[in-house]
């Protein structure tokens, strides 16, 4: 049953996932070309010193990309379910709600993690070709917050999409916006080192919130 | 699980409220604070407070005497020497010492310690400039060094490879001076936009202080003896035009010290202890005295210090003005959650009571 549910999710999201993967690869390539262009024009020493003394991370344009991917994936998964109440079919399957909805959420997390890990690996490879490991770690640790924000955004969007009433949905959007704002309070590199675990825990806690929306849906809230 | 979901949602919403409401209240009630510019005048023997919020600005001393702009310039001739020079009013002798604009320019300095900068995370790679360059101007090097458990490693930035020969040369020199790897502090000003270069000050694993620089491509390492009771906390390489001081540092107790360039002598500045990691400090110095400003949580302290023996000449405390809106805010919103701090660049949840601020 889990396999079938995963397959259903795959059918809904495969094109989007391919598009997201393409965007991540293209943006990585663009950032790499940008850095190589500066190295060619001004020399590697210049870009190293900019990284060391000016705290530049060179991949700033990717800041909101994981967040947008997280939101889009949740929309692609849950808006069709809520449209014309198709989720009723999923809830009528001979498995518990926790298992059916949980597997949909698990699918989202797995897909996002695959995309994000691929992006981090790709970034790590091209950064290592130019920079010392200290600078690479500095940049990767800075970008980790953006990926955690993507997971959080996915989870909060799922919660909002599954909510059956607009009144509660509006209230959920306010809470989600405030929580996501927490991930983008400052542009300083490595500013979130001490907060990453807290944000990840928050994203994990948020996995339980869609079940409140499902419960309300089952109670017939319109 | 549903119960956990509801409780966690309610908890998160409560935390968001104690984060957002005080922030919104502060945003709505914030007002510009007019704090005077304070400087010690050796001529008047008193602090001068200049209120720049009124035009023309008004300067008063602690006795209540009022001075206009011209009088203020004359009372602080070292600080306003360019103004006095332009008006041909610069004296040729101050306190029995002949002075020239060049001498005043060389001995004047402004130094700031920002806790946010001190507490920030930096890349642990350090460019070591040539301190005796062939040309007049300093130039940034082609390599940077890191300090590992085994020694110093120079990495060529063009090839991203370790320069074994240079690394060995510097590591050997440090080992000969009994440096215990790795370093716990590496302090320098890695920029070519300065008059001269003093390299880096290093604190080794054993807590000993070392001076490292590169002269004519060769390592210069000097171990600096500190009094036994002094354990360095925060350190800053000065590189002022006067060449008199090498560094300022605070120890674990919060005492503030000057490390003089000549003979590496350490002197304690006779001011009360303070925490460099949470209180911003500014020093406006000249050849006769320094005005030290320390911003504390609820007040600003000023100290006039003798530039020769670092004794405290005079001190002044100005309590921060608490606006009625701030006072009311503390009662209305006693619990606050902050994610940002003016002294720590790291984002982190800081839950506290407004009354303690």
Interface residues (C-beta under 8 A of the other chain):
Chain A: X43 X44 X45 X48 X49 X51 X52 X53 X55 X98 X129 X130 X131 X132 X134 X135 X138 X175 X178 X179 X182 X185 X186 X188 X189 X190 X191 X192 X193 X194 X195 X198 X202 X205 X208 X209 X211 X212 X215
Chain B: X1 X2 X4 X5 X6 X8 X9 X12 X13 X16 X19 X20 X120 X121 X122 X123 X124 X125 X126 X127 X140 X141 X142 X144 X146 X155 X157 X158 X160 X190 X191 X339 X340 X345 X346 X347 X348 X349
